[in-house]
Amino acid sequence: MDEIFASLSIGEQEKLLSKSNNKGKSDPHKQLRTVMADLYVGWKTDPTLCTAVSHNNNDYKPNSRYNALHIPKRITEIFYILYENAYLDRVKGAYNHENPTLSRRTRYRPTDLLQSLFGKIGIKAYDINLHQDQECIIIRDKGPDAARATDLEYEDTNLTCSMRSEVKAYNNLMNRHYVDVATLQEPFIVREVIPKRGKSYTTQHPVDQNHKFTRRIFSRGSWELNGRWNGGFWQNLPKHMRRDIFIDGEPTDEIDYSGLHPSLLALEQGYRLTGDPYDLGKHVCPRILLQDQRQVVKQLVLIGINAKDRSTAFNAFHKKNNANNKKSGKYFIKTYKTADLDKMLDAFIDKHPYLADSICADQGIKLMNVDSNLTTHIINQFVALGKPILPIHDSYIVKNEDRQLLRSAMSKACVDVVGTDIEAEARSDQDQKYLKYTTAWRAQDRDFYLDAVKQMQLPLEVEGYRKRYEDWKKRRM
């Protein structure tokens, strides 16, 4: 920072030192340091990463709870001066592939000159705390014509202060524990994104210690809607990769509630789901194979719980199904007629008539609030014991040694929040059932059996992961 500031002209230095009211009164050296820290972490995470800078004055409200670092409008001049002095490149082109009209922020990336200065710095990205004083209790709303939801300002109450204290305690706990994917040579994953319009594209998701910061996000301007815990990089991992997560160098297991949202809706009506709620007990539609029927019913019901009507649910189902086909390269192999989906939903309601008024009635956002309260209860128990835990909405990842503790915490949370226990099942238990099933068919299909055995083996720790973990341990010592 000192070297860059000294390299600027007197006029540029004075411009940054300006104290006019419309540019804020914060220390310009602090703001330049903030910019450098952000650019450095981005460069260490991914050298091709860009930093988007808004020129909208509304994004720099000095007293906003979402502007924890009190960043003033002057920050845009810092980026411009760095660009004029060849420390930054401007990157053109739309970055919002789904709606290019939203790509209005100027993007910058370090030049070779700035990268050469960064190369002399010997600190790791996780040594820099980019979340200092960042707000972790968010409430959002979306207007009828808005392209995206906006963060709302609010006055603190006993409720918001209590929630913030809980989330901060969790983030502080997780900062002391190392979370990584043992099978990743490099600390990121690449995922394909299929937008509503335009071509598919890939995006890179970091898997590192700078991406563990977690927040609770509420929706529709209400503290009783949503509220889920979001932010940890593990929530971006595909399901099959979550089994490769290690915490503090130890293997993990994942436990989730069985059919949580349908179970909650049934309990509201005074019923308790038993057995497999998605098994209809008969073949409903000839055009949907019996072997695919359960998965179709499950996906359709879960989408229907979040939809406001059947038409919306069916459209969402078709979109997700087409996206899955494209990802697997199976174009139009598994498509379903809306009339058949209608029959499947009717068959599910025939089996559970007490859920008739809850399907396709916009219940999902309320149920998310319930499962977020369950998560809060569980996390608080683990924080009190100093035990790491990774929430993924209605499932949780812990070290293998903490499996029984998690089962007890989930049971206690259900009784305290919902009033009764809800069945939970560990991934390891599901693996054992699957292995038992494949063993019965071992003589007829040995490859099927061997694949199941291989799936249950502990992941092989690659050299890149071991190096990252050993480096983190040394720096923490």
PyMOL commands that set and color helices and strands:
alter all, ss='L'
color gray80, all
select helices_A, chain A and resi 2-7+10-16+21-23+28-45+57-60+75-84+100-102+112-118+125-127+158-174+233-236+239-242+260-268+290-306+310-328+338-351+353-355+364-385+400-417+427-440+446-456+463-476
alter helices_A, ss='H'
color red, helices_A
select strands_A, chain A and resi 51-53+88-91+106-110+137-141+150-151+179-181+188-193+201-206+215-218+226-230+245-247+250-257+390-392+395-399+424-426
alter strands_A, ss='S'
color yellow, strands_A
deselect
rebuild
show_as cartoon
